[in-house]
Amino acid sequence: MAWYDEAIFYHIYPLGMTGAPKQNSYGEPEHRLNTLIPFVSQIKELGCNALYIGPLFESVGHGYETTDYKKLDTRLGTNEDLTAFVAECHKHGIQVVLDGVFNHTGRDFFAFEDIRKNREASRYKDWYCNVNFSGNNAYNDGFSYENWGGYDLLAKLNQHNPEVRAYICDVVRFWVEEFDIDGIRLDAADVLDFSYMQMLRQVANEVKPDFWLMGEVIHGDYSRWVNGDTLHSVTNYHLHKALYSGHNDHNYFEIAHTVKRLYEMGGNRSDGLKLYNFVDNHDVARIYTKLSNKRHFIPVHILMYTLPGIPSIYYGSEFGIEGQKERGSDDSLRPAIFYEQYIDAIRDNEFVNLIARLGEIRLKTKALSYGDYQELLLTNGQYAFARNDNGASVIVTVNNSDDDFAMRLPVQNTGEYLGGLSCMKVSVKDGTLSVNVKANSGEIWLPVCGTQVQPIKEKTEEIVTAPKVVEIPEPVSEEPLVEIEKCDKPFEEMTVEELQQAILARMKRNGPVTEQMKKDVLENVYHNSLVTWIKSFQ
């Protein structure tokens, strides 16, 4: 067993979460990463024991056009800040995985700058793919080169070049020695050369016990990437799509078919493919935005935490915040989040309470990490399956319809089952578990004998609409809020003061606004951060 076999991830896009400027001036370090340290204990309380954070290293813009692999982005702080942050995570029992952008670099990277300066005489001209000094590019450098995704800002590294390979291996070793990280998520792994990934796996095996390699892969047979020679895991985009569309279309057959296909990819074994499961991330719309029926937030997350794979929560989505691509921009997917929003959230916020409870159940129930998968019931609106491990059978039931549904399910265990969320006890009779599954909800049924999950004092209320991030007892004056709603200017053209008032107005629409929330808004004087914040309401 390795730490990642029982991992529950929290995913942070740091440049967005800290409200960093969109462009890097390469000036004096701004210690924004330090503002994330208070979140570490909250991440732990949420039930997460692993953190995927990135990109982190010096870049000119969004972080994936690397300028320096060995220097924390100036907008986030210094290398010492990152070392301290990882140490704080480890103190709380949280493993740390960084983004490894090893397919391409930015144009400010030293090797590319040398080509621009010395052209044919550059010793780095073979570090990049298809450099042609008879061509040109979007920046009018007088030479062309292969890029990633059609963007000349992202120059594609030559993964077959021995010097490039040696350099990237050195970067991985540096990250482990300098920051003590526990794994790397390989950006754009689906376009990486397989021998390149095999090289990285060899380095991973050398640098640290149980060092984890996960890759960003969209389509295809995931077993091509996940095996003993290449990666430990990849992003499970197949399940991501099925989870939201299967609920929007009231079609659990789509989800069950996807799970069966993925399970077959892993040889129909519980130790086959352990994929990185998610319902949203920094590249796709927020799950709360994607769901046609917002009440499906519950069964969607129950499935993500209980189906085979490694669950991950993208920062802020535990609150049910909105966000989607707008005019080709990812800004609203990557908003600034303030620590005050997390205080008492597990107790006061229904969505966060659900995620924390699912995390507790997952951590204390080995069958959800190691058990096999057995489908028990399937209709368009209802779905049940078992995760069996060492004689213990955990039963998961979900219902996407607007009516309660009674299920009679064959089970291996005898005696009683405890509902991990409802804390209701049900007895097994004649090898059958008979349960009522609430409308637009679900349950994780745990055999009472041997379960470590403790009953909660009160059952979480049924969620009908998105909860407010913070309960707010004292409203502030409404006069300026009403006026700002009439403003026709684009957000980007508003002043800081106008943006602050517009944010408060939208908060007011969702419920009363406390003095503390008003203070948080008015103390944020960063224009880009405010624009991102207000877009998150849309």
Secondary structure, DSSP 8 states (H G I E B T S, - for coil): --GGGG--EEEE-HHHHTT--SS----S---GGGGGHHHHHHHHHTT--EEEE---EEESSSSSSEEEEEEE-TTT--HHHHHHHHHHHHHTT-EEEEEE--SEE-TTSHHHHHHHHHGGG-TTGGGBTT-BTTS--TT--S-B--EETTEEEEEEB-TT-HHHHHHHHHHHHHHHHHH---EEEETTGGGS-HHHHHHHHHHHHHHSTT-EEEE---SS-GGGTBSSSSBSEEB-HHHHHHHHHHHHTT-HHHHHHHHHHHHHHTTS-TTS---EEES--TTS--HHHH-SSGGGHHHHHHHHHHSSSEEEEETTGGGT-----BTTB-GGGS----GGGTTTHHHH-HHHHHHHHHHHHHHH-THHHH-EEEEEEE-SSEEEEEEEETTEEEEEEEE-SSS-EEEEEE-S--SEEEETTT--EEE-BTTEEEEEE-TTEEEEEEETTT------SS------S---SS---S----HHHHHHTT--S-GGGS-HHHHHHHHHHHHHHHS---HHHHHHHHH---HHHHHHHHHTT-
